[in-house]
Amino acid sequence: MWKPLLRQLSNGHLIKIIEGVIGHLDKVCKERDEWKANHDNQVKLKQIISDRPDLKERAALVQDLIGELRATQDDNEELHIRISKLEEAVRFMNPTNEMLPENVPI
């Protein structure tokens, strides 16, 4: 089944295919290693928290703070988008920029 296909492929083309497969395999192995390392870290963290119950309260506090930080970052991003749209609208309404130089923030 494969022999006719292999006869049609030149050696150079087959080598490129094999190199592509090997490259993809390397990426998959790296990703696997990252997932394994992450899993190992989670296991260690769980063990540390179970060994030190006082850290559980701190971990919850840190998690809450991280959540607040992410929410603030999302809010800031939304505000930057709204500001950009308002700046565009002002420039559209005043194309000569007589009162609004380009380098002055609105």
WOPEWO-V135249 format. One record per pair of residues at least 12 apart in sequence whose C-alpha atoms are under 10 Angstrom apart, sorted by sequence separation. I is the first residue (numbers start at 1). J is the second residue. D is the distance in whole Angstrom. If there is no record, write none. Layout:
I,J,D ; I,J,D
This chain:
87,100,10 ; 90,106,9 ; 87,105,8 ; 87,106,7 ; 86,106,9 ; 83,105,10 ; 84,106,9 ; 83,106,8
